[in-house]
Amino acid sequence: MCSLAALARGCRPAAKPCCLCWCCCCSCSWAKCVAERGSDRGPGKKPRRPGPHEPLLVDGDAPPTLEEIQSWGQSFDRLMRSAAGRKVFRDFLRGEYSEENIMFWLACEELKRETDPDAIEEKARFIYEDYISILSPKEVSLDSRVRETVNRNMVEPTPHTFDEAQLQIYTLMHRDSYPRFVNSPLYKALARLSAGSPAAAAAAAAAAAASPPATDAQ
């Protein structure tokens, strides 16, 4: 079993490419990763050091500290301000079939950083088609007032076209998904691991990996 620091830096069993949490280039689940790492350590085995070419937990970002990981369970704002926290939360939402909520939120954040007028319009159209259109399989749940506001804003898109919609989805994740995330085997395994109990973390993660995903899609 790797130490938390090594685990956060991408420590994993040989010939089983994996990462601590889900990303676009990794189809495995975070829970399975932790469970596999927990099974690596047997009597007389030493923790494996990550190889020089193994990826970081978050490209370009430092691995989360123990305090940061624990803070994810105390504040939704702190979770969403952490790049690593967002990835773990996104993995959880995938299991609940509501990943589109955080994907929409992230797309809005990217749009707000854009300064080129042509790129703003193009990105706004993509966001609308992917998450607002009733024809999209990834449509997010918005009330009629916010949807009308978005439709008016789309006449002349700006970086803040989706601000009201983004806030509504943020609030939805905070009130609905976040409490389940904090109480999930997924987060509890990571919290125990960060507190120095790798055996408990591996056991909890194994249980999470074995459990079928929830069927009550949003």
N, C-alpha and C positions, 0 to 999 in steps of 0.2 A: 504494500500500500504506500503510495507516495505521500509526502508531507503536503500540507495545504498549499504551500508556496509552489512546490513542484507540480502539484495537481493543477493549480491555476495556470502554470506555464505550459500545460499540454501534456503532462506525463500520461502514458497510456501503454497497454500491452503491445508488444511487437507484433507486426503484421495485422493489427486491428486499428487502422486509422480512426481516430476519434477526437472529440474535443469535449470540454467540460459542459458546454451547452450548445444548443442548436444554432447553426448559422447557415447561410445560403449554400455553402459548399460542403455541408456535413449533414447527412440524412439520418444519422443516429440520434437517439434521444439522450439528454443529459443524464437521466436516471440510469440508463443502461451503462453509460460510461462509468459512473461512480461504482455501480455494482460490479462491473468487470474489473475495475481497479481493486476493489475490495477482495476479489477472489485471487488476485495475483500473489498475495502474501501468505505464505505458509510457514511451517516450522523451519527456522534456520534461514529463511529468505530475507534479504535486505531490500529496502525501498530502492526502486530503479530510478536513476537520474534521467531527466529528459535529455534526448539527443539534441545536438546543436541545430538541427533543421526542423525541429518540431515547433508547431505554431504556438503563439501566445494565445491566451484566452480571448483577448480582444485585440485585433490587429492595431498596432500603433499605440495602444494604451497599456499602462502598467496593470498587473493583476490586482484584483481587489484586496484590501486589507481585511483582517478578521473583523475589525470594528465596522467596516463598510458592509460586509456580508450580513452581520447581525443587525445593522441599521435598516436593512431591507424589510425586516419583519416589524419594524417600529414605525415606519413612515412610507407611505406610497410615493410621496414627492422624492424622498431619498432614493427609493428604488428606481424611479424613472429618470433621475439625474445621473444614475450610474450606467455606463455603457454595458458593463458586465451584468448588472442587475436587469437591464432591459432584455438582454439575451436569454437569461434564465426565465424571466417572466414570459417572454415570447414562446419559449419551449413549453411552458405550462399552458398557455392559451391555445397552442396547437392541439394539445390533448383535449381541450374543451371545445374544439372546433370554433374558436372565436379569435383566431390569430389576425383576422382582418382588422380588428380594432386597433391593435398596436401598430400594424403595418400602415394603416391610414394616419395614425398620429405621427409616426416617423416621417411619412411622406410630406405631411404638413410642415413639420420642422425643417425638412430639407427645402421646401418651397420658400419658407420665410428667410432662408439664408441666400436665396437667389437674387441677383441684381440685374441680370440681363433681361430686358423686356420680352424678347422673343422666347427665351428659355422659360420665363415665368408663365407666359401664355401656354406653351407646350406642356409644361409640367402640370399646370392647373387642369388642362384638358385630360391628361392621363389620370390624374387623381379623381376627377369627376367620373370618367368612364369606368375606372376600376372600383370605386368605393361609394359613389353617390347614385349612379344610374340604377334604376330598378331592374335593368336587364343584366346587371353584373352579378355573378355568383358570389362576389366578395362584398356585396352591398352592406354598409354599416347601418345600424338602426338609429334614425334621426326622427325627431318629431316634425310635424308639418311646417311649423313656423321657421325652424332652422333650415329645413329643406328649401323653403321659399326664399330665404335670405341668400342661400348659396346660389340658387338659380339667378337671382338678381345680380349677384356679384360676378357671375360668370360672363355677363355682358362685356365687362372690361376687367379681366382677371388681374389681381395684384398678389403680392406675397401673403396678404392677409385675407384672401378670398374665403378661406375655410376656417377662420378663427373661431366662430361660434360653433361650428360643427366639431372642430377639434376639441373644444372645451367640453361639449356634451359627451363625446366619446371618452375623454379623459375621466370625467365624472362617473360615467358608466363603469369603466374598468375599476375605478377606485371603490365604488360602492358594491359592485357585484362580483368581479373576478378577484380583486385583491384579498378580501377576507378568506376566500377559498385557497388562494395561493399560499398565504401565511400558514394555514393549517394543513397544507398538503404534505404527503410524504416527500415530495420533491424538495420543497424548501426546508423541511425539518431535517432531512438527511444532510443538506449542505450546512445548516446551522450547527448540527452536531459535529460535523467534520471540522468546522471552523473553531469549535470549542475544544477540539482535541480528542474526539471520540470517533476515530475512523471505523471501528468495528460496528458501532451503532449506525453510523452514516451508511456504510455499505449494506447493512441489513435493511434499513429503511428504503434505500434506493432500489434494492433488489425487489422489495415488495411493490414499490411504485412502478418499476419496469414490468412486473408481472401482471399488474392490474390493467384491465381493459380501459380505454379512454371513455370519458363520459359521453353519453349519447344525446344530452339535452343541448343541442346547438342553439346559439343565440339567433 
